[in-house]
């Protein structure tokens, strides 16, 4: 009799554990964010903010998922990286639609770097912590991974930013996805104009030159890893003016 009493309990425990694992796996696929971006981001990376406003309930549901599933030591490096990239992008969308219409994300904060800019607004509540966008980009993504591809995957809601990915970053695919984003960004002629002997590139390569040099012998060498047109070594780079206008699909 004891065996028969134990078995149903064990069976229920197994089902419960399996359901939890499935739920956790589903979260790491970031399904809600995946659907939202595929619906509201154009092939060229422009964002339908009015569409996000209409789907704000679904967006808020995803942001709650992020808040309730803070990274821990059991997560893989890829799962953590995907989490923080998606969090940065999703909370940036939330910030824009809360203030929409707006001409530029820069209009939402002050002008003193690392003190009162838009990126210093502490509005991101995850687990027991409160973050701003600078915390996520500079103190987590750049610091923990030393990966210059970060600059191609976090989206600052601006025309000159690397395009917001149409789809979520996922832990088991994040390395390939980051490569895809960097390749797309570098070969986007609206962001970088590249020939063998002349290159006018995004100001990101000037502002964060140290990051790119940490991952390659030079900024040019880094660009050439992804560029279809290879820049000759020694070529002087010039930098495009950065357009902070909202990347609104309208």
TORRO-419502 format. One record per residue: residue in three letters; residue number from 0; x, y, z of N, C-alpha, C in turn. Coordinates in steps of 0.2 Angstrom, whole numbers, plus 5000, padded with zeros to 4 digits. Layout:
N
 residu num  n_X  n_Y  n_Z ca_X ca_Y ca_Z  c_X  c_Y  c_Z
    ALA NUM    X    Y    Z    X    Y    Z    X    Y    Z
...
REM end
This chain:
250
 residu num  n_X  n_Y  n_Z ca_X ca_Y ca_Z  c_X  c_Y  c_Z
    UNK   0 5004 4994 5000 5000 5000 5000 5004 5006 5000
    UNK   1 5010 5006 5004 5014 5012 5004 5017 5014 4997
    UNK   2 5019 5008 4993 5021 5009 4986 5016 5013 4982
    UNK   3 5010 5011 4983 5005 5014 4978 5003 5021 4981
    UNK   4 5004 5023 4987 5003 5029 4989 5009 5034 4987
    UNK   5 5015 5031 4987 5021 5035 4984 5021 5036 4977
    UNK   6 5019 5031 4973 5019 5032 4966 5015 5038 4963
    UNK   7 5009 5039 4965 5005 5045 4963 5009 5052 4964
    UNK   8 5012 5052 4970 5015 5058 4972 5021 5059 4968
    UNK   9 5025 5053 4967 5031 5054 4962 5029 5056 4955
    UNK  10 5023 5053 4953 5021 5055 4946 5019 5062 4946
    UNK  11 5016 5065 4951 5014 5072 4951 5020 5076 4951
    UNK  12 5025 5074 4955 5031 5078 4956 5035 5078 4949
    UNK  13 5035 5072 4945 5038 5072 4939 5035 5077 4934
    UNK  14 5028 5076 4934 5024 5081 4929 5026 5088 4931
    UNK  15 5026 5090 4937 5027 5097 4939 5034 5099 4938
    UNK  16 5039 5095 4939 5046 5096 4937 5046 5097 4930
    UNK  17 5043 5093 4926 5044 5093 4918 5040 5100 4916
    UNK  18 5035 5102 4919 5031 5108 4917 5036 5114 4918
    UNK  19 5039 5114 4924 5043 5119 4926 5049 5120 4921
    UNK  20 5052 5114 4919 5058 5115 4915 5055 5117 4908
    UNK  21 5049 5115 4906 5047 5117 4899 5046 5125 4900
    UNK  22 5043 5127 4906 5041 5134 4906 5048 5138 4906
    UNK  23 5053 5136 4910 5059 5139 4910 5062 5140 4903
    UNK  24 5062 5134 4899 5065 5134 4892 5061 5139 4888
    UNK  25 5054 5139 4889 5050 5144 4885 5053 5151 4886
    UNK  26 5054 5152 4893 5056 5159 4894 5063 5161 4890
    UNK  27 5068 5156 4890 5074 5157 4887 5073 5158 4880
    UNK  28 5068 5156 4877 5066 5157 4870 5064 5164 4869
    UNK  29 5062 5168 4874 5059 5175 4874 5054 5175 4869
    UNK  30 5049 5171 4869 5044 5170 4864 5040 5176 4863
    UNK  31 5038 5180 4869 5034 5186 4868 5037 5191 4865
    UNK  32 5044 5192 4866 5048 5197 4863 5049 5196 4856
    UNK  33 5050 5189 4855 5051 5187 4848 5045 5189 4843
    UNK  34 5039 5187 4846 5033 5189 4842 5032 5196 4841
    UNK  35 5033 5200 4846 5032 5207 4846 5037 5211 4841
    UNK  36 5043 5209 4841 5048 5212 4836 5047 5210 4829
    UNK  37 5045 5204 4828 5043 5201 4821 5037 5205 4819
    UNK  38 5033 5207 4823 5027 5210 4821 5028 5218 4820
    UNK  39 5032 5221 4824 5032 5228 4824 5039 5231 4822
    UNK  40 5044 5227 4820 5050 5230 4817 5050 5228 4810
    UNK  41 5052 5233 4806 5052 5232 4798 5059 5228 4796
    UNK  42 5059 5226 4790 5065 5223 4788 5071 5227 4788
    UNK  43 5070 5234 4788 5076 5239 4788 5077 5241 4795
    UNK  44 5073 5238 4800 5075 5240 4807 5071 5246 4810
    UNK  45 5066 5249 4806 5062 5254 4809 5057 5251 4813
    UNK  46 5055 5255 4818 5050 5252 4823 5043 5255 4823
    UNK  47 5038 5251 4823 5031 5254 4823 5029 5255 4830
    UNK  48 5031 5261 4833 5030 5262 4840 5022 5262 4841
    UNK  49 5018 5265 4837 5011 5265 4838 5008 5257 4838
    UNK  50 5011 5253 4835 5010 5246 4835 5011 5243 4842
    UNK  51 5017 5245 4845 5019 5243 4851 5015 5246 4857
    UNK  52 5012 5252 4856 5007 5255 4860 5001 5251 4860
    UNK  53 4999 5248 4855 4993 5244 4854 4994 5238 4858
    UNK  54 5000 5235 4858 5002 5229 4861 5005 5230 4867
    UNK  55 5004 5235 4871 5008 5237 4877 5006 5231 4882
    UNK  56 5000 5228 4882 4999 5223 4887 5004 5217 4886
    UNK  57 5005 5215 4880 5009 5210 4879 5016 5212 4881
    UNK  58 5018 5218 4879 5025 5220 4881 5026 5220 4888
    UNK  59 5021 5223 4892 5022 5223 4899 5022 5216 4902
    UNK  60 5019 5211 4899 5019 5205 4901 5026 5202 4900
    UNK  61 5029 5203 4895 5036 5201 4894 5041 5204 4899
    UNK  62 5040 5211 4900 5044 5214 4905 5043 5211 4912
    UNK  63 5037 5209 4913 5036 5206 4920 5040 5199 4920
    UNK  64 5040 5196 4914 5044 5189 4914 5051 5191 4915
    UNK  65 5054 5196 4913 5061 5198 4914 5062 5199 4921
    UNK  66 5057 5203 4924 5058 5205 4931 5058 5199 4936
    UNK  67 5054 5194 4934 5053 5188 4938 5058 5182 4937
    UNK  68 5062 5183 4932 5067 5178 4930 5074 5181 4929
    UNK  69 5076 5184 4935 5083 5187 4935 5088 5182 4934
    UNK  70 5093 5183 4930 5099 5178 4929 5102 5176 4935
    UNK  71 5104 5169 4935 5107 5166 4941 5113 5162 4939
    UNK  72 5116 5159 4944 5122 5155 4942 5121 5148 4938
    UNK  73 5114 5146 4938 5112 5140 4934 5112 5142 4927
    UNK  74 5111 5148 4925 5110 5150 4918 5117 5149 4914
    UNK  75 5117 5148 4908 5123 5148 4904 5125 5155 4902
    UNK  76 5131 5156 4900 5133 5163 4898 5129 5165 4892
    UNK  77 5127 5161 4887 5123 5163 4882 5116 5165 4884
    UNK  78 5113 5162 4889 5106 5164 4892 5107 5170 4895
    UNK  79 5112 5172 4899 5113 5178 4902 5114 5184 4897
    UNK  80 5118 5182 4892 5119 5188 4887 5113 5189 4883
    UNK  81 5109 5184 4881 5103 5185 4878 5098 5189 4882
    UNK  82 5097 5187 4888 5093 5191 4893 5094 5198 4893
    UNK  83 5101 5200 4894 5102 5207 4895 5101 5211 4889
    UNK  84 5103 5208 4883 5102 5211 4877 5094 5213 4876
    UNK  85 5090 5208 4876 5083 5208 4876 5080 5213 4881
    UNK  86 5083 5213 4887 5080 5218 4892 5082 5225 4890
    UNK  87 5088 5226 4888 5090 5233 4886 5085 5235 4880
    UNK  88 5084 5231 4875 5080 5233 4869 5072 5234 4871
    UNK  89 5070 5229 4875 5063 5230 4877 5061 5235 4881
    UNK  90 5065 5237 4886 5064 5243 4891 5065 5249 4887
    UNK  91 5069 5249 4882 5070 5255 4878 5064 5257 4874
    UNK  92 5060 5251 4871 5054 5252 4868 5049 5255 4873
    UNK  93 5049 5252 4879 5044 5254 4884 5045 5262 4886
    UNK  94 5051 5264 4886 5053 5271 4888 5050 5275 4882
    UNK  95 5051 5273 4876 5049 5277 4870 5041 5278 4870
    UNK  96 5038 5272 4871 5030 5272 4870 5027 5276 4876
    UNK  97 5030 5276 4882 5028 5280 4888 5028 5287 4886
    UNK  98 5032 5289 4882 5033 5297 4880 5031 5298 4873
    UNK  99 5028 5294 4869 5027 5295 4862 5021 5300 4861
    UNK 100 5021 5304 4856 5027 5305 4851 5033 5309 4854
    UNK 101 5038 5307 4852 5045 5310 4853 5049 5311 4847
    UNK 102 5053 5316 4847 5057 5317 4841 5064 5313 4842
    UNK 103 5066 5312 4848 5072 5309 4849 5073 5306 4856
    UNK 104 5076 5300 4857 5076 5298 4864 5080 5302 4868
    UNK 105 5085 5307 4865 5088 5311 4869 5084 5316 4873
    UNK 106 5078 5318 4870 5074 5323 4873 5071 5321 4880
    UNK 107 5072 5314 4881 5068 5312 4887 5073 5313 4894
    UNK 108 5079 5315 4893 5083 5316 4899 5087 5323 4898
    UNK 109 5092 5324 4903 5096 5329 4902 5102 5328 4898
    UNK 110 5107 5332 4899 5113 5332 4894 5119 5331 4897
    UNK 111 5119 5329 4904 5125 5328 4908 5127 5321 4908
    UNK 112 5132 5319 4904 5134 5312 4903 5135 5308 4910
    UNK 113 5131 5302 4910 5132 5298 4916 5129 5301 4922
    UNK 114 5125 5306 4922 5122 5309 4927 5114 5310 4926
    UNK 115 5112 5313 4921 5105 5314 4920 5102 5313 4913
    UNK 116 5106 5310 4909 5104 5308 4902 5098 5303 4902
    UNK 117 5095 5302 4896 5090 5297 4896 5093 5290 4898
    UNK 118 5099 5289 4897 5102 5282 4899 5103 5282 4906
    UNK 119 5102 5287 4910 5104 5287 4917 5097 5287 4921
    UNK 120 5091 5286 4918 5085 5286 4921 5084 5279 4924
    UNK 121 5083 5278 4931 5083 5271 4934 5075 5269 4934
    UNK 122 5073 5266 4929 5066 5264 4928 5066 5256 4927
    UNK 123 5071 5253 4926 5071 5246 4925 5071 5242 4931
    UNK 124 5066 5238 4933 5066 5234 4939 5066 5227 4937
    UNK 125 5072 5224 4939 5073 5217 4938 5075 5213 4944
    UNK 126 5071 5208 4946 5072 5205 4952 5072 5210 4958
    UNK 127 5077 5210 4962 5077 5215 4968 5081 5222 4966
    UNK 128 5083 5222 4960 5088 5228 4958 5084 5233 4953
    UNK 129 5086 5239 4953 5084 5244 4949 5090 5246 4944
    UNK 130 5089 5246 4938 5094 5248 4933 5092 5254 4929
    UNK 131 5097 5257 4926 5096 5261 4920 5099 5258 4914
    UNK 132 5098 5261 4908 5101 5258 4902 5109 5258 4902
    UNK 133 5112 5263 4905 5119 5263 4905 5122 5257 4910
    UNK 134 5118 5256 4915 5120 5250 4919 5120 5243 4915
    UNK 135 5115 5242 4911 5115 5236 4907 5120 5236 4902
    UNK 136 5121 5241 4898 5126 5241 4892 5133 5241 4895
    UNK 137 5134 5246 4899 5142 5247 4901 5144 5243 4907
    UNK 138 5140 5242 4912 5142 5238 4918 5140 5231 4918
    UNK 139 5136 5229 4913 5135 5222 4913 5137 5219 4906
    UNK 140 5134 5221 4900 5136 5218 4894 5143 5219 4892
    UNK 141 5145 5226 4892 5152 5227 4890 5157 5224 4895
    UNK 142 5156 5225 4901 5161 5223 4907 5161 5216 4907
    UNK 143 5156 5212 4907 5156 5205 4908 5158 5201 4902
    UNK 144 5157 5203 4896 5159 5199 4890 5164 5202 4886
    UNK 145 5166 5208 4887 5171 5211 4883 5170 5210 4875
    UNK 146 5164 5211 4873 5162 5209 4866 5160 5215 4862
    UNK 147 5164 5217 4857 5162 5223 4854 5156 5222 4850
    UNK 148 5153 5216 4849 5147 5215 4845 5141 5218 4849
    UNK 149 5142 5219 4855 5137 5222 4859 5134 5228 4856
    UNK 150 5139 5232 4853 5137 5239 4850 5132 5238 4844
    UNK 151 5132 5232 4841 5127 5230 4836 5121 5227 4838
    UNK 152 5120 5226 4844 5114 5222 4846 5109 5226 4851
    UNK 153 5112 5231 4854 5108 5235 4859 5106 5241 4854
    UNK 154 5099 5243 4855 5097 5248 4850 5095 5254 4854
    UNK 155 5097 5260 4852 5096 5266 4856 5090 5270 4853
    UNK 156 5086 5267 4849 5080 5270 4846 5081 5276 4842
    UNK 157 5087 5275 4838 5089 5281 4834 5090 5279 4827
    UNK 158 5090 5283 4822 5091 5282 4815 5098 5279 4814
    UNK 159 5103 5282 4817 5110 5279 4816 5112 5273 4820
    UNK 160 5108 5271 4825 5109 5265 4828 5109 5259 4824
    UNK 161 5113 5254 4825 5112 5247 4822 5105 5245 4823
    UNK 162 5102 5242 4818 5095 5241 4818 5093 5236 4823
    UNK 163 5087 5237 4826 5084 5233 4831 5082 5226 4827
    UNK 164 5084 5221 4831 5083 5214 4827 5076 5212 4827
    UNK 165 5074 5210 4821 5067 5207 4820 5067 5200 4823
    UNK 166 5066 5199 4829 5066 5193 4833 5070 5194 4839
    UNK 167 5069 5189 4844 5073 5189 4850 5079 5186 4850
    UNK 168 5084 5188 4854 5090 5185 4855 5089 5179 4860
    UNK 169 5092 5173 4858 5090 5167 4862 5097 5164 4864
    UNK 170 5097 5161 4870 5103 5159 4873 5107 5154 4869
    UNK 171 5104 5149 4866 5107 5144 4862 5109 5147 4855
    UNK 172 5107 5153 4853 5108 5155 4846 5112 5162 4847
    UNK 173 5113 5165 4853 5115 5172 4853 5122 5173 4850
    UNK 174 5126 5169 4850 5133 5170 4846 5132 5171 4839
    UNK 175 5128 5167 4836 5127 5167 4829 5123 5174 4827
    UNK 176 5118 5175 4832 5114 5181 4831 5118 5187 4831
    UNK 177 5122 5188 4836 5126 5193 4836 5131 5194 4830
    UNK 178 5134 5189 4828 5138 5189 4822 5133 5192 4816
    UNK 179 5127 5190 4815 5123 5192 4810 5121 5199 4811
    UNK 180 5120 5202 4817 5119 5209 4818 5125 5213 4816
    UNK 181 5131 5211 4818 5137 5215 4817 5138 5215 4809
    UNK 182 5137 5210 4806 5138 5209 4798 5133 5214 4795
    UNK 183 5127 5213 4797 5121 5218 4794 5123 5225 4795
    UNK 184 5125 5227 4801 5126 5234 4803 5132 5236 4799
    UNK 185 5138 5233 4798 5144 5235 4795 5142 5236 4787
    UNK 186 5138 5231 4785 5137 5231 4777 5131 5236 4776
    UNK 187 5128 5239 4780 5122 5244 4779 5125 5250 4777
    UNK 188 5124 5252 4770 5127 5258 4767 5124 5264 4770
    UNK 189 5119 5264 4774 5116 5270 4777 5120 5271 4784
    UNK 190 5123 5266 4786 5127 5267 4792 5135 5267 4791
    UNK 191 5137 5264 4786 5144 5264 4784 5145 5264 4777
    UNK 192 5149 5268 4774 5151 5269 4767 5158 5266 4766
    UNK 193 5159 5260 4763 5166 5257 4764 5168 5256 4756
    UNK 194 5174 5258 4755 5178 5256 4749 5185 5253 4751
    UNK 195 5188 5251 4746 5195 5248 4748 5200 5254 4751
    UNK 196 5199 5260 4748 5204 5265 4750 5201 5271 4754
    UNK 197 5194 5270 4755 5191 5276 4759 5185 5273 4763
    UNK 198 5184 5275 4769 5179 5272 4773 5176 5278 4778
    UNK 199 5170 5279 4777 5166 5284 4781 5161 5279 4786
    UNK 200 5163 5278 4792 5160 5273 4796 5156 5277 4802
    UNK 201 5152 5273 4805 5148 5275 4811 5152 5278 4816
    UNK 202 5150 5283 4819 5154 5286 4825 5155 5281 4831
    UNK 203 5151 5275 4831 5152 5270 4836 5159 5268 4836
    UNK 204 5162 5267 4830 5169 5265 4829 5174 5270 4832
    UNK 205 5172 5276 4833 5176 5281 4836 5175 5281 4844
    UNK 206 5169 5281 4846 5167 5282 4853 5169 5276 4857
    UNK 207 5169 5270 4853 5171 5264 4857 5176 5260 4854
    UNK 208 5181 5264 4851 5187 5261 4847 5191 5256 4852
    UNK 209 5191 5257 4858 5194 5253 4863 5191 5246 4863
    UNK 210 5185 5246 4863 5181 5239 4862 5183 5235 4856
    UNK 211 5183 5239 4851 5185 5235 4844 5192 5233 4844
    UNK 212 5196 5237 4847 5203 5235 4847 5205 5230 4852
    UNK 213 5200 5229 4857 5201 5223 4861 5200 5216 4858
    UNK 214 5196 5217 4852 5194 5211 4849 5197 5210 4842
    UNK 215 5201 5214 4840 5205 5214 4834 5211 5218 4834
    UNK 216 5216 5218 4830 5222 5222 4830 5221 5229 4829
    UNK 217 5216 5231 4826 5214 5238 4824 5206 5238 4823
    UNK 218 5204 5244 4823 5197 5245 4821 5196 5243 4814
    UNK 219 5200 5244 4809 5200 5242 4802 5199 5235 4802
    UNK 220 5204 5231 4806 5204 5224 4806 5197 5221 4808
    UNK 221 5195 5225 4813 5188 5222 4816 5183 5223 4810
    UNK 222 5182 5229 4807 5177 5230 4802 5178 5225 4796
    UNK 223 5184 5223 4794 5186 5219 4789 5183 5212 4790
    UNK 224 5183 5210 4797 5180 5203 4799 5173 5202 4796
    UNK 225 5169 5208 4795 5162 5207 4794 5161 5210 4787
    UNK 226 5165 5215 4785 5163 5219 4779 5164 5215 4772
    UNK 227 5159 5216 4768 5160 5212 4761 5166 5216 4757
    UNK 228 5167 5222 4758 5172 5226 4755 5177 5227 4760
    UNK 229 5184 5225 4759 5189 5225 4764 5193 5232 4763
    UNK 230 5194 5235 4769 5197 5241 4769 5205 5240 4769
    UNK 231 5209 5243 4765 5216 5242 4765 5219 5245 4772
    UNK 232 5223 5241 4775 5226 5243 4781 5230 5250 4780
    UNK 233 5229 5254 4785 5232 5261 4785 5228 5266 4782
    UNK 234 5222 5264 4779 5217 5269 4777 5214 5273 4783
    UNK 235 5214 5280 4782 5211 5284 4787 5204 5284 4787
    UNK 236 5201 5282 4793 5194 5282 4794 5191 5289 4795
    UNK 237 5185 5290 4792 5181 5296 4794 5175 5294 4797
    UNK 238 5171 5298 4800 5165 5296 4804 5159 5300 4802
    UNK 239 5154 5296 4801 5147 5299 4800 5144 5303 4806
    UNK 240 5141 5309 4805 5137 5312 4810 5132 5307 4812
    UNK 241 5131 5307 4819 5126 5302 4822 5119 5305 4822
    UNK 242 5114 5302 4819 5107 5305 4818 5103 5302 4824
    UNK 243 5102 5306 4829 5098 5304 4835 5091 5304 4834
    UNK 244 5088 5305 4828 5081 5305 4827 5078 5299 4828
    UNK 245 5072 5298 4830 5069 5292 4832 5068 5288 4826
    UNK 246 5070 5281 4827 5069 5276 4822 5062 5274 4821
    UNK 247 5058 5279 4820 5050 5277 4819 5048 5275 4812
    UNK 248 5045 5270 4812 5042 5267 4805 5037 5272 4803
    UNK 249 5033 5275 4807 5027 5280 4806 5023 5276 4801
REM end
